[in-house]
């Protein structure tokens, strides 16, 4: 780095900079800087603390500030400081950018702004305040500036390395866990936690919206059950578009980074106010199928200056979060579809009861358990008496309603885990496990008959039916379920020919 031979001034200049010098003291600064930089990995504050006592002796230094320049936003942030800051520090430091990049420092009264450059890139500004700044040699200024610039560049590189490592690890973990989330709500909770971790914030919250743009789900990290209940009460069912934050981020399709929440328009009773956020990042989740929701993370203990890296990470998380939500939504839809197919395969579509296929599957397992434990099981086959007359006189619709009502009554009589199934038409079955004897099995049959004799209300008219039940027990009447089916079926028809009631196989 080099500093030119002329001094640019903004206000009263310092005449004769470099003419009246103290070379020993200034040489000592440079020697100490070289020794310090070669054996340590200093912070900017370390370098400033090392030079400040010398600058006080040489130039009457009263304060010094190192500003770091964000190349993405052009904003300057304080990286190190000694002494009390002045009201015009940022203004004076900024004037250096109006001077040639390789030129002399800018002097304004008792302040000197030195551009910090390395490799053709400006990385910051060193602002000195003192009574005798003209005593500084240009070589001393130039070499100091190089050391500060080198330190800033090294720290920026380390920050970038840490940022890449942290963001990559966060997104990788989010992707790995998110791709196994079984439903949208689980994926949403995972995403909220990942965002809190990614930005190291005190809180994270999110909401999901439905096809009409209304909030249907709210989840948060880092706040109490009381606040969670308040969020649920305040937001569920509300239109997402009522939130200025949502409108701002969703319409632009970009995260919204707010350093001071008091300066932003927010929804009354929304995420920001209810949690008490003083700074936040809002990330919209926008899929190809439409808006999914929004993630918001932030702090309630104070304001926070977000960086260009935070914006990049927020953009990455918004994209990754949307992919995870879409993936979870597809898996959830696929699971619902598979469950529906499974239900159709093993359940009767009219009554919702298990069908013959499920009965055979459960019965096969029940026979194995009973044979292995030396216990009993029982099968009851049931046929309705008078069902044909209902169909013929009231109509098939009434018959369907009657079958549904019969199914409910049967389920009310039979305890779990015993199984009630519809075999087809007006035939039902009951599988009793838990070692029932003849008396217990017949008792269940009698209760069913009694319950079914009570009138059914169909379209305001009473309908009366009865039941004929055949009962077969394992192992007394067969050790194979097919044999038990034949035995129970035969005695069910005996009961029917006898006018209804319960018949036990072999009786």
N, C-alpha and C positions, 0 to 999 in steps of 0.2 A: 504494500500500500504506500502511496505517496501523497503528500499534501503540497499544493502548489505554492508559489512564492508570494502570492498576494492574499490579503485578508479581505473577505467580503463582510461588509458591515450592514446592520439593520438598526440604525440609530447611531448614537455617538460611538465612534470607533476607539480602539485601543492603539494609540500611536506607538510605533517603534517596537512592535512585538518581536522578540528575539534579539534585541540589541543589548539590553542589560540583563545578563544571564548569570546563573549560578551553575556552571557546568558540572561541578562535582556532585551537587545534590541531584541534578537532573540525570547525570550519568548513573547515579546510584539507583534511581527509579528503574532505569532500563535494565541495569544489571540484576536487580532483585526480581523484576518481572521475568527475565529470561530464566533465572535459576528456579523461580517458583513454577513457571509453566512447564519446565522440563521434568520436574519430579512429581508434580501433582496433577490431578484433574480438577481444576478449580471451578467454583461457581462464579457468576458475574460479581456477586457480592464479595467473594474472596478477593478478586482482582481490585475491586474498588476500595476495599478496606486496606489493601496493601499500598495503593497509590495515594490515598487521601492524606495521610500524615505528611508525605513529601510535598504534595501540592499545597498543603496549608503553609508549610515553611517557605515554599518558593513563591506562590502566587496569592497568598492570603485566602485560601479556599475556605468558604463558609458552608457550602452545600454542593452536592453532586448527585446527579441522577443518570442512570443508564436506562434508556427506553429501548424495548425490543420491538421491531417492526414486523407486523403480520403481513407477509407478502400477498396473502389471499385477499385480505380486507383493506390493507393500507392503514390499519389502526396501530397506534403505539401504546404499549402497556409498560408499566414500570417493572424493570427486571431487578434493579438494585438501587439503593439510595443511602447517602449519608447526609446528615444535617436536615434542616427543616425544608419542606417543599415550598416553592413560591407559587403565587396565584397565576403567574404568566409562564410557568415552566413549559407546558404543552405548546403554548403559542410560539414561544421563542424556539423551542426544539423543532417545531414544524417549519420554521423559516429556512432551515438548512436545505430543505428539498427544493427551494426556489433558486438555490445557488448551483453552479456547475458541480457535477458529481465528483470530479477530481480536484476541486478547488479548495481554497482556504476555509477554515472555520468561519462561521457567522458570529459576529460580536454585537451584542445589544446591551449597552450600558455595562453593568457588572457581570453580565452573563456571556458565556461562549458556548455555541452549539457546534459539535464536531460530528460530521457524518461518519458512521462506522461501516466500512466497505471491505469486502474480501471476495476475490474471484470475480470482480465486476458486479457484485450484487450488494446492495445496501441491506444491512441486517439490523441497524439500529442507530441511535443517536446518543452521544455522551454530552450532557449538559453540565457545565461547570459554572458555579457562582462564586466570585471572589473579588478581593479588592485590588489585586495586582496581577491579573491574568496576563498582562503584556509581558511579564517576566518569563513566560513559558517559551522555550525554544520550539521552532517548528518541527525539528527532528524528534523532540520529546513527544510533542502532540501526535505526530504521525505514528511513532512506534507504540505509544499507549493505545491509540485508536486501533492499531492492528491487533494488539493483544485482546482488547475488548471484543473486536469483531470475530477473532478466532474463537474466543470463548463462547460468544453467542452462537456462532455457527455450529460448534461442537455440541452445545447443549440442545440446539434446535434439531440436530441430527439424532441425538439420543432421544429427545421427545418424540420425534417421528418414528424411531425404531420401536419405542415403547408403545406408541399409539397403534402402529401396525400390528405388533404382537398382541396387544390387548384386544383390539377390535377383531382381529382374525380369530383369536381364541373364543371370544364371545359369540361371534357369528357361527363359528364351527359347532360350538356346543348347542347353540340355539337350533341350528339345522339338524344336528344329530338327534336331539331330543324331540324337536318339533315334528320331524317326519314320522315319529311313532305315536304322536298324539291321536287318541281315538276319536276325539270330537272337538268341535270348535271352541267350547268353553275351556277345555284343558289346554289347547294351543294358546288361547288368549292369556291364561294365567302364566304360562311359561314365557310368553313374549313380554309380559309386564315385568316379571322378575329379571329377565335378561336385560331389559332396558335400564332398570335400576342399577344393575351390576355394571353395564357398559358405561354409564355416565357417572357412576358412583354418587347417585343422588339419594336423598333421604326417603323419597316416596316415588311410587310409580302407580299409575291407574290407567284403566282403559275402558272403553265402552264399545259394544258391537251394535250394529243397527240392522233392521230388517229391510225387506224390499221396499217399504214405504218411507224409509229414512227415519224411522223411530227407534229410539234406544231400547233394546230388548235385554241387554246383559251388561252388568257393571262389575268390575273386579279391581282390587287395589293391593298394593304392597307397601308396608311400612306405616300403616295407620290403624287406629283402634276399631273394634267392632262397632262402636257408637258412630264413628265417622262413616264406616262402611254402610251402616243402616241409613244414615242421612243421605248418602249418595244414591242409594237404591230408591229411597222415597222421593228424592228430588229429581231423579233423571229417568227412571224407568217409564217408558211410554211417551216420553217427550220427544219432540222432533229435534234431530241433531242440528238442523239448520238454524235453530234458535240460538246456537252458540256462535258468537263472533269469531272465536278461535277456530271452531270447526269450519266456518265459512271461509276464513282466511286461508287456512292450510289446504282444505279440500279443493277449493276453486283453483288455487295456484298449483296444486299437486306437489307441494314442497313442505318440508318441516318448517315450523315456526319457532324460532329461538328468541325467548324474551328474558332479558337480563333482570328487569325490574317489573314485576307483575302489576305494580300500581300504575304503570303507564299504559297498560294494555286494556282493551275492551274485552270483558269476559261475561259469561252467562251468570246471572244472579242465581246463587244456589248451585252452581255447576262445580266441576272438578276443582278449579282454581280456588274459588271462595270457600268451598266446604273443607278442603284439605288445608287451606291456609298457605298456599304456595306463594313465595315471594319472587321466585324465578322458575322458569320451566321451559321444556322443549315439548312441542306438540307435533306428533308424527301421524299423518293420515294414512290409513290403509286402503288403497284404491286398487282393486283387481279389475281384470278385463270385463267381469260381469257387473261391475259397479262398486260403489263404496262399501267397505266392510266395517269400518269403525275408526277409532283413533286411540293412540297411545300417548299418554302425557307423563313425563317424569320431571321432578324438580325438587327444590329445597324449600322448607318452611322456616329455616333458621336465619336466612339472609339472602340478599341478592347475589347474583353470580354472573361473571362475564363469560359468555360462551365463545369458543374459538372456532376458527375455520375448520379445524379437525373435528370438533363436535358436530358441525353441520354435515360434514362428509359422512361421519358415522351415523348420524340420524337418517340421512338419505339411504344408506346401506341397510339399516335396520328396518326402515319403512318398506323397502323392496322385499327384503328377506322375510319380514313379518307377514306381508301380504301373501307371499308364496306358501308359507307355512299354514296360514289360515285357509287358503284355497285348498291346499292338500288335505288338511283336516276335515274341511267341509265335504270334499269328495269321498274321503274314507268313511265319514259319518253317514253320508247318503248311501254308500255301498253297503255299509253294515245294516242300515235300516232296510234296504232292499233284500239283503240276504236273510235277515230276520223275518221279513214278510214272506219270502219264499219258503223258509223253514216252517213258519206257522201254517202256511197254506198246505204244505206237504203233510203236516202232522196234526192239523186241526180241522174240524168241521166248519165250513164257511158260514153256515146258518146260525148255529148255536155257539160257536167259539169253543166247544168242547174238544178234547182230544178225539182223534178218529181211530178207525180200526188199526191203521198202521202203527200209531203210537201205542195203542193197547197191546198189540203183539210184541212190540219192542220192550215195553215195561214189564209185560207178563213173563217174557223169557228171562229177564234179569231176576224177577221175583221168584220164579221157580228155582233158579240156580241158588239163590240165597236161602230159600226154605229147605232145599235138599242138603245144602252144606251145613246148616245150623240145626237141622232136625225139627223145624217148626212148620206151621201150617200157613196156607193162604187160601182164599176163597174167591170164586168167580160167580157173580150174579148176572144173568141175562134177563133183560126186561123188555116186555112188549106192552104198548098201551092198549087198553080196552076202550073202544068207542071212538078211536081217532078217525076212522074212515067216515063215520057219520058226521063228524065235525067238518071234514072236507066237503062232504056231499051236501050238507045243509047250509053251512055258514060260508064256505068257500075256502079255496086253497090258501089265500092270504091269512085267513084266520087260523088255518092249520099250521102255517109257518110261525105265527105268533105264539100258538099253543106250544109248539116244540121248544121255542126259546124260553117260555115260562117254565116248562117242565125241566129244562136243563138247569135253570136257576134253583128250582126246588131240590133237585137231586144233589147239587153242590152244597146246599144248605144242610142236607141230612148226613152226607158222607164226610168224615173227617179227613184231614190231611195226615199222611201222604197218600191215602187211598185215592184211587183214580176213577173218575166218572168219564165215560166215553160214549159217543154216538156212533152206532155201527151203520146206520142208514135207515131211511124211512122213519118209522116210529119205534125202532129198536135201539136200546141203550144197554150199556154194561157197566158193572161196578167191580173193580179189582180191590179186594181187601187183603192187606198185609198185616204184619205185627202179630202173627200166631192166633188167628181167630178160630174158635171151635164152632161146632154146629149151631149151638145156641146163639152165639154172637152173630154168625152169618145170617141166621133166620131172623134174628132181631132187627138187623139192618133192613132186611127185605120187608118185614112187617111195618117198620117206620116209613119206608118209602111208599108202600101201598096206602098207608094211612094219610100221608101227606098229599099224595096225588088224588085221593078221593075228595079233598077239599075243592070247592068250585074255583074255577079260573075266570077272571074278569077280562073278556075280550070284546073291545069296542062297546063297553057298557052293558054287555049281556053276560050272565053267568053260564059257564060251560063246565060240564061234569064228565070226568073220565075215570078209568081205573087202571090197574096194572096187573100183569101176569109175570111172575118171576120164577126162574129156575136157578137153583143153587148147587154148585159142585165144589168140593174141597180137595186140596192137595194135602197129603197123598192118598186120602181115603178113596176118592173116586177117580184117580188117575195121577200118574207121575209125569205126564206129558201135557203141555197146555192144550194141544189140539184135542186130546181126549177129554180134558175138562170142558172145552168149548162144546163138544158134542153132547156130553152129559147134561150140562146146564141148559143147552138148547132143547134137548128132548123133554126135560122136566118143565121148562117154561111153557111148552105147548101142552103138556099135561095140565098145568095150572090154567091155561087159557080155555081148554076144553071143559075144565071144571068151574068156569065162571070167574077166574082170577085168583089172586092171592099168591102165596109162596109155596113152592114145592122143592124139597131137598132131594138130590139124586139118591136113588136106591130106596126111597121111602114109598 
